[in-house]
């Protein structure tokens, strides 16, 4: 009996040793978890939404600029021609200032909304759309502001008698021939500043939290 028990213990001891595996078992997921990656289709859809939002913001900004900007007074000197009543009027400078103010406010709104719903989730592709879309918004605001009501002004200019006082729509930079007036740059500057600042401070906050975790 004693010999049999000793053999059994020895046999069980050998079995316990041979059952050990060189690849230990890890409960739970066998592979490390990955952060959810944004799909290319989702990034393209987000970029398209950003471009559409920028275009709408530009159109609205142009309408607001056309409504609030002061208009220079012109006196009709002949059929289809007029001169500025006061050559030293501040209406042109005030119109430029109103456009810049609307551009900054509109750019900030575009930048915050784009970061909240697109850039934070999908990254660089929507951010590139913010840059291109904000330039588009600036051009659209200028085009709408200068052309809304222009046909009516031209009709009045042709039909009015000499000496009639007319008010023309605002003109950015007092020159309609320039395609990109420098004031348009306020749109992309304001729109891109917000996402860039939020990404920078978010990355800085994560690094600080990671450093504190390592110290602990």
VOSEFI-217720 format. One record per residue: x, y, z of N, C-alpha, C in turn. Coordinates in steps of 0.05 Angstrom, whole numbers, plus 5000, padded with zeros to 4 digits. Example, Ala and Ser with C-alpha at 12.3 -4.5 7.8 and 13.67 -1.06 7.14 Angstrom:
2
(r (5264,4886,5156),(5246,4910,5156),(5264,4934,5156)) (r (5257,4955,5142),(5273,4979,5143),(5258,5001,5157)) 
% end
This chain:
216
(r (5017,4976,5000),(5000,5000,5000),(5017,5025,5000)) (r (5037,5024,5017),(5055,5048,5019),(5069,5053,4993)) (r (5079,5031,4980),(5092,5035,4954),(5074,5045,4933)) (r (5049,5036,4934),(5029,5045,4914),(5023,5075,4917)) (r (5020,5084,4942),(5015,5112,4947),(5038,5130,4938)) (r (5062,5120,4943),(5086,5136,4935),(5087,5138,4904)) (r (5080,5116,4890),(5080,5117,4861),(5058,5136,4851)) (r (5035,5136,4864),(5013,5153,4855),(5021,5182,4858)) (r (5033,5189,4881),(5042,5217,4885),(5063,5225,4865)) (r (5081,5207,4859),(5101,5213,4839),(5089,5216,4811)) (r (5070,5200,4805),(5057,5201,4779),(5041,5227,4776)) (r (5026,5234,4797),(5011,5259,4796),(5029,5283,4795)) (r (5052,5281,4809),(5071,5303,4809),(5083,5307,4781)) (r (5088,5285,4767),(5099,5287,4739),(5078,5299,4720)) (r (5053,5291,4724),(5032,5301,4707),(5028,5331,4711)) (r (5030,5340,4736),(5027,5369,4741),(5049,5385,4728)) (r (5073,5373,4726),(5094,5388,4714),(5091,5388,4683)) (r (5083,5366,4672),(5080,5365,4643),(5056,5381,4632)) (r (5037,5387,4650),(5014,5402,4641),(5019,5432,4638)) (r (5042,5442,4648),(5049,5470,4646),(5055,5477,4617)) (r (5044,5498,4606),(5047,5505,4579),(5067,5528,4576)) (r (5082,5528,4554),(5101,5550,4549),(5086,5576,4541)) (r (5061,5575,4535),(5045,5598,4527),(5023,5602,4548)) (r (5028,5618,4568),(5009,5621,4590),(4982,5632,4581)) (r (4961,5625,4594),(4934,5634,4586),(4929,5661,4598)) (r (4918,5679,4582),(4910,5705,4590),(4880,5708,4589)) (r (4867,5711,4611),(4838,5714,4610),(4830,5740,4595)) (r (4806,5739,4584),(4796,5763,4570),(4804,5762,4541)) (r (4808,5786,4530),(4816,5788,4502),(4844,5778,4498)) (r (4848,5762,4477),(4874,5752,4470),(4892,5773,4457)) (r (4880,5793,4444),(4895,5814,4431),(4890,5840,4445)) (r (4910,5858,4446),(4906,5884,4459),(4885,5900,4445)) (r (4870,5915,4460),(4849,5931,4448),(4860,5954,4433)) (r (4847,5962,4411),(4855,5984,4395),(4834,6007,4397)) (r (4844,6031,4394),(4826,6054,4393),(4810,6053,4368)) (r (4785,6061,4369),(4769,6060,4344),(4780,6080,4323)) (r (4785,6070,4300),(4796,6086,4278),(4773,6096,4260)) (r (4774,6121,4252),(4754,6133,4235),(4757,6122,4206)) (r (4736,6115,4194),(4737,6105,4166),(4741,6128,4147)) (r (4752,6121,4123),(4757,6141,4103),(4731,6153,4093)) (r (4710,6137,4090),(4684,6147,4081),(4673,6168,4101)) (r (4675,6161,4126),(4665,6180,4146),(4680,6207,4146)) (r (4707,6205,4142),(4723,6230,4140),(4715,6247,4116)) (r (4710,6234,4093),(4702,6248,4069),(4674,6261,4073)) (r (4656,6246,4085),(4629,6258,4091),(4631,6282,4109)) (r (4648,6279,4130),(4652,6301,4148),(4664,6325,4134)) (r (4684,6320,4116),(4696,6342,4101),(4675,6356,4083)) (r (4658,6340,4070),(4637,6352,4054),(4618,6369,4070)) (r (4611,6359,4094),(4593,6375,4111),(4606,6401,4120)) (r (4633,6400,4125),(4647,6425,4132),(4646,6445,4110)) (r (4651,6435,4085),(4651,6453,4062),(4623,6466,4058)) (r (4602,6449,4061),(4575,6459,4058),(4569,6480,4080)) (r (4577,6474,4105),(4572,6493,4126),(4587,6519,4122)) (r (4612,6518,4112),(4627,6542,4106),(4614,6559,4084)) (r (4603,6545,4064),(4590,6560,4042),(4565,6574,4052)) (r (4549,6560,4069),(4525,6573,4080),(4533,6596,4098)) (r (4554,6592,4114),(4562,6614,4132),(4571,6638,4116)) (r (4585,6633,4093),(4594,6656,4076),(4570,6670,4064)) (r (4550,6656,4054),(4527,6668,4043),(4512,6685,4063)) (r (4508,6674,4087),(4495,6690,4108),(4511,6714,4116)) (r (4537,6710,4118),(4555,6733,4125),(4553,6755,4104)) (r (4551,6748,4078),(4549,6768,4058),(4523,6783,4059)) (r (4501,6769,4065),(4475,6783,4068),(4476,6802,4092)) (r (4488,6793,4114),(4490,6811,4138),(4507,6835,4131)) (r (4529,6831,4118),(4547,6853,4111),(4532,6873,4093)) (r (4517,6863,4074),(4502,6880,4056),(4481,6897,4071)) (r (4470,6885,4092),(4449,6899,4107),(4460,6919,4127)) (r (4483,6914,4139),(4492,6932,4161),(4514,6951,4153)) (r (4528,6946,4131),(4550,6963,4123),(4539,6990,4112)) (r (4552,7012,4119),(4544,7038,4109),(4549,7040,4079)) (r (4532,7055,4064),(4535,7057,4035),(4542,7085,4027)) (r (4561,7087,4009),(4569,7113,3999),(4548,7125,3981)) (r (4545,7151,3983),(4525,7166,3966),(4538,7174,3940)) (r (4523,7169,3918),(4532,7177,3891),(4512,7197,3879)) (r (4522,7215,3863),(4505,7234,3849),(4506,7228,3820)) (r (4484,7226,3807),(4482,7220,3778),(4492,7244,3763)) (r (4511,7240,3745),(4521,7262,3729),(4514,7258,3699)) (r (4504,7235,3693),(4496,7229,3665),(4483,7202,3664)) (r (4473,7195,3641),(4459,7169,3638),(4479,7146,3642)) (r (4476,7131,3663),(4493,7108,3669),(4519,7115,3683)) (r (4523,7139,3692),(4548,7147,3705),(4541,7164,3730)) (r (4559,7161,3751),(4555,7176,3776),(4582,7180,3789)) (r (4583,7200,3807),(4607,7205,3822),(4600,7204,3852)) (r (4620,7199,3868),(4616,7200,3897),(4611,7228,3906)) (r (4591,7231,3923),(4583,7258,3932),(4606,7270,3949)) (r (4617,7255,3968),(4638,7264,3985),(4662,7247,3981)) (r (4683,7257,3969),(4707,7241,3963),(4721,7232,3989)) (r (4716,7246,4011),(4729,7239,4037),(4711,7222,4055)) (r (4691,7210,4043),(4672,7194,4060),(4686,7170,4073)) (r (4676,7164,4096),(4687,7140,4111),(4671,7115,4106)) (r (4652,7117,4087),(4634,7094,4083),(4650,7069,4073)) (r (4670,7074,4056),(4685,7051,4046),(4702,7038,4068)) (r (4715,7053,4085),(4730,7042,4107),(4712,7028,4127)) (r (4689,7040,4133),(4670,7028,4152),(4659,7001,4140)) (r (4655,7000,4114),(4645,6975,4102),(4666,6953,4104)) (r (4692,6961,4100),(4713,6941,4104),(4715,6931,4133)) (r (4711,6950,4152),(4713,6942,4180),(4690,6923,4187)) (r (4666,6929,4177),(4643,6911,4182),(4648,6883,4170)) (r (4660,6882,4146),(4666,6857,4134),(4686,6841,4151)) (r (4707,6854,4160),(4727,6840,4177),(4714,6830,4203)) (r (4697,6846,4215),(4684,6837,4240),(4666,6813,4234)) (r (4651,6813,4213),(4634,6790,4206),(4651,6766,4199)) (r (4674,6771,4186),(4691,6749,4179),(4703,6735,4204)) (r (4711,6751,4224),(4722,6739,4248),(4700,6723,4263)) (r (4677,6735,4266),(4655,6721,4280),(4647,6696,4265)) (r (4643,6698,4239),(4635,6675,4223),(4657,6654,4223)) (r (4682,6662,4221),(4704,6642,4222),(4705,6628,4249)) (r (4701,6642,4271),(4701,6629,4297),(4678,6608,4299)) (r (4655,6615,4289),(4632,6597,4290),(4638,6572,4273)) (r (4649,6576,4249),(4656,6554,4232),(4677,6536,4245)) (r (4698,6549,4257),(4719,6533,4269),(4710,6517,4293)) (r (4694,6529,4310),(4684,6514,4334),(4666,6491,4326)) (r (4647,6496,4307),(4629,6475,4298),(4644,6453,4284)) (r (4663,6460,4267),(4678,6440,4253),(4695,6423,4271)) (r (4707,6435,4292),(4722,6419,4311),(4704,6400,4327)) (r (4681,6411,4335),(4663,6396,4352),(4652,6371,4338)) (r (4645,6374,4312),(4631,6352,4299),(4648,6337,4278)) (r (4671,6348,4271),(4686,6335,4249),(4716,6331,4256)) (r (4730,6353,4262),(4759,6351,4265),(4767,6334,4288)) (r (4753,6336,4310),(4760,6320,4334),(4758,6290,4329)) (r (4740,6282,4312),(4735,6254,4307),(4751,6243,4284)) (r (4752,6259,4262),(4764,6248,4237),(4791,6260,4230)) (r (4800,6281,4244),(4828,6289,4241),(4834,6308,4217)) (r (4855,6302,4202),(4866,6322,4183),(4849,6327,4159)) (r (4833,6308,4149),(4818,6313,4125),(4796,6334,4130)) (r (4780,6333,4150),(4762,6356,4156),(4776,6382,4162)) (r (4800,6380,4173),(4815,6404,4179),(4823,6418,4153)) (r (4831,6402,4133),(4837,6414,4107),(4812,6426,4095)) (r (4789,6414,4100),(4764,6425,4090),(4758,6451,4104)) (r (4765,6454,4129),(4761,6479,4143),(4777,6501,4130)) (r (4802,6496,4123),(4819,6516,4110),(4807,6524,4083)) (r (4802,6504,4066),(4791,6511,4040),(4763,6523,4041)) (r (4746,6512,4059),(4719,6522,4061),(4717,6550,4072)) (r (4735,6557,4090),(4735,6584,4101),(4743,6605,4080)) (r (4762,6597,4062),(4769,6616,4040),(4745,6619,4022)) (r (4731,6596,4016),(4707,6597,4000),(4686,6615,4014)) (r (4683,6613,4040),(4664,6629,4055),(4670,6659,4052)) (r (4696,6666,4054),(4703,6694,4051),(4697,6705,4024)) (r (4703,6689,4003),(4697,6698,3976),(4666,6700,3972)) (r (4651,6680,3982),(4622,6681,3979),(4610,6704,3993)) (r (4620,6711,4017),(4610,6734,4032),(4615,6760,4016)) (r (4638,6762,4004),(4644,6786,3989),(4626,6788,3964)) (r (4623,6765,3950),(4608,6766,3925),(4578,6772,3931)) (r (4567,6760,3951),(4539,6765,3957),(4535,6793,3967)) (r (4553,6802,3985),(4550,6830,3995),(4552,6851,3974)) (r (4569,6847,3955),(4573,6868,3934),(4552,6866,3912)) (r (4540,6843,3907),(4522,6839,3884),(4493,6840,3892)) (r (4487,6836,3918),(4459,6836,3926),(4449,6865,3925)) (r (4431,6870,3907),(4420,6897,3903),(4435,6913,3882)) (r (4456,6902,3870),(4471,6917,3850),(4455,6921,3824)) (r (4440,6901,3816),(4424,6904,3792),(4403,6927,3795)) (r (4392,6929,3819),(4373,6950,3824),(4386,6977,3823)) (r (4410,6979,3834),(4425,7004,3833),(4432,7012,3804)) (r (4440,6993,3788),(4447,6999,3760),(4422,7008,3745)) (r (4399,6995,3751),(4375,7004,3737),(4367,7032,3745)) (r (4370,7039,3770),(4365,7066,3779),(4384,7086,3766)) (r (4409,7077,3763),(4430,7095,3751),(4423,7102,3722)) (r (4411,7082,3708),(4404,7087,3680),(4378,7104,3678)) (r (4361,7101,3697),(4334,7114,3695),(4333,7141,3709)) (r (4352,7147,3727),(4351,7171,3743),(4361,7196,3727)) (r (4351,7219,3735),(4360,7244,3723),(4386,7253,3735)) (r (4398,7272,3722),(4423,7284,3732),(4418,7298,3759)) (r (4436,7293,3778),(4433,7305,3804),(4420,7287,3825)) (r (4410,7264,3816),(4396,7245,3835),(4417,7232,3852)) (r (4411,7229,3878),(4429,7217,3897),(4421,7187,3900)) (r (4440,7169,3896),(4437,7140,3899),(4457,7129,3918)) (r (4450,7106,3930),(4468,7092,3948),(4474,7065,3937)) (r (4499,7059,3933),(4508,7034,3921),(4513,7013,3942)) (r (4512,6988,3935),(4519,6967,3955),(4548,6969,3963)) (r (4556,6958,3986),(4584,6960,3995),(4603,6946,3977)) (r (4627,6957,3976),(4649,6945,3959),(4673,6941,3977)) (r (4682,6916,3978),(4705,6910,3995),(4730,6920,3983)) (r (4744,6937,3998),(4769,6948,3988),(4764,6969,3967)) (r (4740,6978,3963),(4732,6998,3943),(4741,6991,3915)) (r (4744,6965,3909),(4753,6956,3883),(4741,6929,3877)) (r (4723,6928,3858),(4710,6902,3851),(4727,6885,3832)) (r (4749,6896,3821),(4764,6881,3802),(4783,6861,3815)) (r (4789,6864,3840),(4808,6846,3854),(4792,6821,3863)) (r (4803,6798,3856),(4789,6773,3862),(4791,6767,3892)) (r (4815,6769,3903),(4819,6762,3932),(4829,6787,3946)) (r (4811,6801,3959),(4819,6824,3975),(4831,6813,4002)) (r (4852,6826,4012),(4865,6815,4037),(4846,6810,4060)) (r (4824,6825,4062),(4805,6821,4084),(4793,6794,4084)) (r (4792,6780,4061),(4781,6753,4060),(4797,6734,4078)) (r (4823,6740,4083),(4840,6723,4099),(4830,6721,4128)) (r (4813,6740,4137),(4803,6738,4164),(4786,6713,4168)) (r (4772,6704,4147),(4756,6680,4150),(4773,6656,4156)) (r (4793,6648,4140),(4809,6624,4146),(4826,6628,4172)) (r (4835,6652,4177),(4851,6656,4202),(4834,6650,4226)) (r (4810,6661,4227),(4793,6656,4251),(4783,6627,4251)) (r (4777,6616,4228),(4766,6588,4228),(4787,6568,4235)) (r (4812,6571,4226),(4832,6551,4232),(4845,6555,4259)) (r (4843,6579,4270),(4856,6584,4296),(4842,6568,4318)) (r (4816,6566,4318),(4802,6552,4339),(4808,6522,4340)) (r (4806,6507,4318),(4813,6478,4319),(4842,6473,4326)) (r (4860,6490,4315),(4888,6487,4320),(4894,6491,4350)) (r (4882,6511,4362),(4886,6516,4391),(4874,6494,4408)) (r (4851,6484,4400),(4838,6463,4416),(4854,6437,4414)) (r (4864,6431,4390),(4881,6407,4387),(4907,6409,4403)) (r (4919,6433,4402),(4944,6438,4416),(4940,6434,4447)) (r (4920,6448,4458),(4916,6446,4487),(4907,6418,4495)) (r (4891,6405,4477),(4883,6377,4484),(4907,6359,4485)) (r (4926,6361,4466),(4950,6345,4466),(4967,6351,4490)) (r (4970,6376,4497),(4985,6384,4520),(4973,6373,4546)) (r (4947,6373,4548),(4933,6362,4571),(4938,6332,4574)) (r (4937,6318,4551),(4941,6289,4551),(4970,6282,4559)) (r (4989,6298,4550),(5017,6293,4558),(5021,6298,4587)) (r (5009,6319,4598),(5011,6324,4626),(4999,6301,4643)) (r (4975,6292,4634),(4962,6270,4648),(4979,6244,4647)) (r (4991,6239,4624),(5008,6216,4621),(5033,6218,4638)) (r (5044,6242,4640),(5068,6246,4658),(5061,6241,4687)) (r (5037,6251,4696),(5030,6246,4723),(5025,6217,4729)) (r (5013,6203,4709),(5008,6174,4712),(5034,6159,4715)) (r (5055,6167,4699),(5080,6153,4701),(5094,6158,4728)) (r (5091,6183,4738),(5103,6188,4764),(5090,6172,4786)) (r (5064,6168,4783),(5050,6151,4804),(5059,6122,4803)) 
% end
